[in-house]
Amino acid sequence: MTADNHGDLIYPFLHLAMPVMDEPDFLPRILNCLSLQSYKQFRLYVCVNQPDSWWHDPGKRIVCEHNADSIRFLRTFKEFELVLVDHSSEGEGWVGKKTGVGFARRAIMETIRARSADHDIIVSLDADTLYGTDYLLSVANSFKIFPEISALAIPYFHRESTDPLTTRSMLRYEIYMRYYFLNLSRIRSPYTFTALGSALACPVRAYKAIGGMTPKLSGEDFYFLQKLKKYGHVLNWNDQLAFPEGRPSDRVFFGTGPAIIRGNQGDWSGYPIFPSSLFDTIQEAYLLLPLLFKESIPTVVIQYLSECFGEPDPLLALRQNHKSSDRFIRAFHEKFDGLRILQFLKSHYKQNGFNDMVNLLEYFQKYNGESVADALNIPAGMDLDVAPLEILRKIRMLLFEKEMECRFNSVPG
């Protein structure tokens, strides 16, 4: 931490964690971005990575060569302290199933764990993301003001591509994410957050407490943030945003890059605009928790959990093991966590099959009292997937503004 004139510890030291694969064109830009930061109390850790077998795969050899270029570039960089974690050079790459961005992020964070103090902060970055000059200062300030939080889920805003089709897919995916966030916020779900590897941070003490990052082939940022939420409070507000690149990428199985690839092919089956009534069904279970602590009450969510776990009463063990209502409710939320919520929504959405634009407009009308269709001149019957770019931009911006309001209003105290 940095000391002020009175010797009090105020501002934390930041350890920046950034995985890199096949991104030699982005590196100069992100390093310049970090060089311009107004907050200088940081060290950057970069893990250049790919499977070791790619050195002998003619179709992947070019990625290895690009990574080698990146390593040479990083070794000559002197503007600020940089720690290189090499999982790319021949003989150093991933072997077997231990591969992917999840293993890269874990390798970086384990390196940070070994050379950091508990009150230091791990800041997760991506090489293709842009950050304003006060971004790191804003993150430091968030942890200075709220030192007890277990994580910071930072607001984001994807940048548009020069390709209209890719921009359309990015906007469609972001609409899905923001709509999802707003509905979880509306029903007061503990898992109201958006997990982006380019826009999250946590104290080293919290990282240690949850046993570090569990490496995943995809979605490691989601599972990581979910673990941090189960440990403590996730703050959703930061006064500076991350600006990820909205681009197609097949390096992971789900997330922004794969969603854009599928969207470019016209496939949005994995990212539906769930009817708000399904979120209401979850809220019904939440509101019944004080009664569920005392007795079993049949609800749609309880029936779903019964089927998932193969238990006639999926809350029986929670009642037996937790003698207070507060502890029982916390245990329920750990069982019906963010992943289970998404699985519940997907399983019940398939049974209904509503139109995405209809679901979106009904949400605005029901919970915001707005006729968005009239305001945005959306023709009756138009589906979200064929809406003009300008309408998608306006919907994205409307959802962004409402999400930022929710984030700000969720700040403690």
C-alpha positions in Angstrom: 0.0 0.0 0.0 1.0 3.6 -0.4 1.3 5.8 2.7 0.0 9.4 3.0 1.8 12.2 4.9 0.6 10.8 8.2 1.9 7.3 7.6 -1.6 5.9 7.3 -2.1 3.2 4.8 -4.6 4.4 2.2 -4.1 3.3 -1.4 -3.5 -0.3 -2.3 -0.8 -1.7 -4.6 -2.3 -3.2 -7.8 -1.1 -6.4 -9.4 -2.4 -6.4 -13.0 -3.1 -9.9 -14.4 -3.3 -10.2 -18.2 -3.4 -13.4 -20.3 -2.1 -13.2 -23.9 -2.6 -15.5 -26.8 -2.0 -14.5 -30.5 -2.3 -10.8 -29.7 0.9 -9.1 -30.9 -1.1 -6.3 -32.5 -2.9 -5.4 -29.3 0.1 -5.5 -26.9 1.6 -2.1 -27.9 -1.8 -0.4 -27.4 -2.6 -1.9 -24.0 0.9 -1.2 -22.7 0.7 2.4 -23.9 -2.7 2.5 -22.2 -1.2 1.4 -18.9 1.8 3.7 -19.3 -0.6 6.7 -19.4 -2.4 5.7 -16.2 -2.5 8.4 -13.6 -2.1 5.8 -10.8 1.4 4.4 -10.8 1.4 1.9 -7.9 1.1 -1.2 -10.0 3.0 -4.1 -11.5 1.9 -5.9 -14.7 2.0 -9.7 -15.0 1.6 -11.2 -18.5 1.1 -14.9 -19.3 1.7 -15.6 -22.9 0.2 -19.1 -23.5 -0.9 -21.8 -25.8 -0.9 -25.6 -25.9 2.7 -27.0 -26.4 1.4 -29.3 -29.1 0.6 -26.3 -31.3 4.3 -26.0 -32.2 3.9 -29.2 -34.2 0.5 -28.4 -35.7 0.9 -26.7 -39.1 -2.5 -25.0 -38.6 -1.6 -23.5 -35.2 2.1 -22.9 -35.7 1.4 -19.2 -36.7 -0.1 -18.6 -33.2 3.1 -19.9 -31.6 5.2 -17.6 -33.8 3.0 -14.7 -32.9 3.3 -15.5 -29.2 7.1 -15.7 -29.6 7.0 -12.2 -31.1 5.0 -11.1 -28.1 7.5 -12.6 -25.7 10.4 -10.8 -27.5 8.5 -7.5 -27.4 7.6 -7.9 -23.7 11.2 -8.7 -22.7 12.4 -5.4 -24.1 9.6 -3.3 -22.5 11.0 -1.0 -19.8 8.4 1.8 -19.1 7.1 0.1 -15.9 7.6 -3.1 -14.1 6.4 -6.2 -16.0 6.6 -9.8 -15.0 6.5 -12.3 -17.9 5.0 -15.8 -17.2 5.9 -17.9 -20.2 3.6 -20.8 -21.1 4.2 -20.5 -24.8 7.9 -21.2 -25.7 8.4 -24.7 -26.9 8.4 -27.0 -23.9 6.7 -24.5 -21.7 3.2 -24.6 -23.2 0.1 -26.3 -21.8 0.0 -30.1 -21.9 -3.1 -32.3 -22.1 -6.3 -30.9 -20.6 -4.5 -28.2 -18.8 -5.1 -25.5 -21.4 -7.0 -22.3 -22.0 -7.4 -18.8 -20.6 -8.6 -20.2 -17.2 -5.2 -21.8 -16.7 -3.4 -18.7 -17.9 -5.3 -16.5 -15.4 -4.6 -18.9 -12.6 -0.9 -19.1 -13.5 -0.7 -15.3 -13.3 -2.7 -15.0 -10.1 -0.6 -17.8 -8.4 2.5 -15.8 -9.4 0.9 -12.7 -7.8 -0.1 -14.7 -4.7 3.6 -15.6 -4.1 4.8 -12.0 -4.2 2.0 -9.9 -2.8 0.5 -8.8 0.6 -3.0 -9.7 1.6 -4.2 -6.1 1.3 -2.9 -5.8 -2.3 -5.4 -6.0 -5.1 -5.4 -8.3 -8.2 -6.8 -6.5 -11.2 -7.8 -8.7 -14.2 -7.2 -7.3 -17.6 -7.5 -8.4 -21.2 -5.1 -7.3 -24.0 -7.8 -6.2 -26.4 -9.5 -3.9 -23.9 -9.1 -0.2 -23.5 -9.0 1.7 -20.2 -9.2 5.4 -19.5 -6.2 7.1 -17.9 -7.9 7.1 -14.4 -9.0 3.5 -14.6 -6.5 2.1 -12.1 -7.0 5.1 -9.8 -10.7 4.4 -9.8 -10.1 0.7 -8.9 -7.7 1.8 -6.1 -10.3 4.2 -4.8 -13.0 1.6 -4.8 -11.0 -0.6 -2.6 -9.8 2.3 -0.5 -13.5 3.3 0.2 -14.8 -0.3 0.6 -11.8 -2.3 1.9 -14.1 -5.1 3.2 -15.4 -6.2 -0.2 -14.4 -9.5 -1.7 -14.5 -8.4 -5.4 -15.2 -5.5 -7.7 -17.3 -6.2 -10.9 -16.5 -3.2 -13.1 -19.0 -1.7 -15.5 -18.1 -2.2 -19.2 -19.1 -1.0 -22.7 -18.0 -3.0 -25.7 -16.5 -1.0 -28.6 -18.0 -1.4 -32.0 -16.3 -3.2 -34.9 -15.7 -1.8 -38.3 -17.7 -4.8 -39.6 -21.5 -4.1 -39.3 -22.3 -7.8 -38.9 -19.9 -8.1 -35.9 -21.2 -4.9 -34.4 -24.8 -6.3 -34.7 -23.8 -9.5 -32.9 -21.9 -7.6 -30.2 -24.9 -5.3 -29.6 -27.3 -8.3 -29.5 -25.0 -10.1 -27.0 -24.7 -7.0 -24.8 -28.4 -6.5 -24.8 -28.7 -10.1 -23.5 -26.2 -9.5 -20.7 -27.6 -6.2 -19.6 -31.2 -7.5 -19.6 -30.1 -10.5 -17.5 -28.3 -8.2 -15.0 -31.3 -5.9 -14.7 -33.7 -8.7 -14.0 -31.4 -10.3 -11.4 -31.1 -6.8 -9.8 -34.9 -6.4 -9.8 -35.5 -9.7 -7.9 -32.6 -8.9 -5.5 -30.6 -12.0 -6.5 -27.2 -12.3 -4.7 -25.7 -13.1 -8.1 -26.4 -9.8 -9.7 -23.1 -9.2 -11.4 -21.5 -9.5 -14.8 -18.3 -11.5 -14.9 -15.8 -10.2 -17.5 -12.2 -11.1 -17.3 -11.3 -7.7 -18.6 -13.3 -5.9 -15.8 -12.9 -7.4 -12.4 -10.7 -7.1 -9.3 -10.3 -8.7 -5.9 -8.1 -8.4 -2.8 -5.3 -10.9 -2.5 -6.8 -11.9 0.9 -10.0 -12.9 -0.8 -8.2 -14.8 -3.5 -6.4 -16.9 -0.9 -9.6 -17.4 1.1 -11.5 -19.0 -1.8 -8.5 -21.2 -2.7 -7.6 -19.2 -5.8 -9.1 -19.4 -9.3 -10.4 -22.7 -10.5 -9.0 -23.2 -14.0 -11.7 -23.7 -16.6 -11.6 -24.0 -20.4 -14.2 -21.3 -20.5 -16.2 -19.1 -18.1 -13.4 -19.0 -15.5 -14.2 -15.4 -14.7 -17.9 -16.3 -13.9 -16.9 -19.2 -11.6 -14.2 -17.0 -10.0 -16.6 -14.2 -9.3 -19.3 -16.6 -8.0 -16.8 -18.1 -5.5 -15.9 -14.6 -4.4 -19.6 -13.7 -4.0 -20.1 -16.8 -1.7 -17.1 -15.6 0.3 -18.2 -11.9 0.7 -19.7 -8.9 -1.0 -19.2 -8.1 -4.7 -19.3 -4.3 -5.4 -20.9 -3.5 -8.8 -20.0 0.1 -9.0 -16.8 1.8 -10.3 -16.7 5.3 -11.7 -14.5 4.3 -14.7 -15.5 1.7 -17.3 -13.6 -1.0 -19.2 -14.0 -0.9 -23.0 -13.6 -4.5 -24.4 -13.1 -5.2 -28.0 -16.3 -6.5 -29.6 -14.8 -9.2 -31.8 -15.3 -12.8 -32.8 -13.0 -15.3 -31.1 -12.9 -19.1 -30.8 -10.3 -19.3 -28.0 -13.0 -20.1 -25.4 -16.3 -22.0 -25.7 -18.6 -19.3 -24.4 -18.5 -15.6 -23.7 -18.3 -12.5 -25.9 -16.1 -14.0 -28.7 -18.0 -17.2 -29.2 -21.3 -15.4 -28.9 -20.3 -13.1 -31.7 -19.3 -16.0 -33.9 -22.6 -17.7 -33.4 -24.4 -14.4 -33.8 -22.7 -13.8 -37.1 -24.1 -17.2 -38.1 -27.6 -16.2 -37.0 -27.7 -18.5 -33.9 -28.8 -16.8 -30.7 -30.3 -19.9 -29.1 -27.8 -19.8 -26.3 -28.5 -16.2 -25.4 -32.2 -15.7 -25.3 -34.1 -12.8 -23.7 -35.8 -14.8 -21.0 -39.4 -13.7 -20.2 -39.4 -11.6 -17.0 -42.0 -13.9 -15.6 -39.3 -16.6 -15.2 -37.3 -14.2 -13.0 -40.5 -13.5 -11.0 -40.7 -17.3 -10.4 -37.3 -17.2 -8.8 -38.3 -14.1 -6.8 -41.3 -16.1 -5.5 -38.9 -18.7 -4.0 -36.7 -15.9 -2.5 -39.7 -14.3 -0.8 -40.8 -17.7 0.7 -37.4 -18.5 2.2 -38.4 -17.6 5.8 -41.3 -20.0 5.5 -39.2 -22.6 3.7 -36.9 -22.6 6.7 -39.7 -24.1 8.7 -41.4 -26.3 6.2 -41.4 -27.6 2.7 -43.6 -25.6 0.3 -44.0 -26.7 -3.4 -42.7 -24.1 -5.8 -41.4 -24.3 -9.3 -37.8 -23.6 -8.1 -38.0 -26.2 -5.3 -39.3 -28.8 -7.8 -36.4 -27.9 -10.1 -33.9 -28.3 -7.3 -35.5 -31.6 -6.4 -35.0 -32.9 -9.9 -31.4 -31.5 -10.1 -30.2 -33.2 -6.9 -32.5 -36.2 -6.9 -33.9 -35.3 -3.5 -37.6 -35.3 -2.6 -37.0 -32.3 -0.4 -33.8 -30.5 -1.6 -33.9 -28.1 1.5 -34.2 -30.8 4.2 -30.5 -31.0 4.8 -30.2 -27.2 4.9 -32.9 -27.1 7.6 -31.1 -29.8 9.6 -27.7 -28.2 9.3 -28.6 -24.5 9.8 -30.5 -23.6 13.0 -31.1 -19.9 12.2 -33.1 -18.5 9.4 -30.3 -16.3 8.2 -27.8 -19.2 7.9 -30.5 -21.3 6.1 -31.1 -18.5 3.6 -27.4 -18.1 2.9 -27.1 -21.9 2.4 -30.1 -21.8 0.0 -28.4 -19.2 -2.1 -25.2 -21.2 -2.2 -27.1 -24.2 -3.4 -29.3 -22.2 -5.9 -26.3 -20.2 -7.1 -25.6 -18.1 -10.2 -25.0 -21.2 -12.4 -28.2 -22.9 -11.1 -30.2 -19.8 -11.9 -29.0 -19.8 -15.5 -29.7 -23.5 -15.8 -33.2 -23.0 -14.4 -33.9 -20.2 -16.8 -32.7 -22.1 -19.8 -34.6 -25.3 -18.9 -37.9 -23.4 -18.4 -37.4 -21.1 -21.4 -37.3 -24.1 -23.7 -40.8 -25.0 -22.6 -42.1 -21.6 -23.5 -40.3 -20.3 -26.6 -41.3 -16.6 -26.5 -40.2 -14.0 -29.0 -37.1 -12.1 -27.7 -38.3 -8.7 -28.7 -41.7 -9.3 -27.2 -40.0 -10.3 -23.9 -37.8 -7.2 -23.9 -40.7 -4.8 -24.6 -42.9 -6.4 -22.0 -40.1 -6.0 -19.5 -39.8 -2.3 -20.1 -43.6 -1.8 -20.0 -44.1 -3.8 -16.9 -41.2 -2.7 -14.7 -40.3 0.7 -16.1 -43.7 2.0 -17.4 -42.2 2.8 -20.8 -43.4 2.1 -24.3 -40.0 1.5 -25.8 -41.6 0.3 -29.0 -43.2 3.7 -29.6 -40.1 5.7 -28.5 -37.8 3.7 -30.8 -40.2 3.2 -33.7 -40.0 -0.6 -33.5 -42.6 -2.1 -35.9 -45.0 -4.6 -34.5 -43.7 -8.2 -34.9 -40.1 -7.2 -35.4 -37.7 -9.7 -33.8 -34.6 -8.5 -32.0 -32.3 -10.5 -34.3 -33.3 -8.6 -37.4 -33.7 -5.1 -35.9 -31.7 -2.3 -37.6 -28.4 -1.4 -36.1 -29.6 1.9 -34.9 -32.4 0.4 -32.9 -30.0 -2.1 -31.4 -27.7 0.8 -30.4 -30.6 2.6 -28.8 -31.8 -0.5 -26.9 -28.2 -1.2 -25.7 -27.8 2.4 -24.5 -31.2 2.4 -22.7 -30.3 -0.8 -20.9 -26.8 0.5 -20.1 -28.2 3.6 -18.5 -30.6 1.6 -16.4 -27.9 -0.9 -15.4 -25.5 1.9 -14.4 -28.3 3.4 -12.2 -28.8 0.0 -10.6 -25.1 -0.4 -10.0 -24.8 3.0 -8.4 -27.8 2.5 -6.2 -26.4 -0.9 -5.0 -23.4 0.8 -3.4 -23.4 0.2 0.4 -24.3 3.0 2.8 
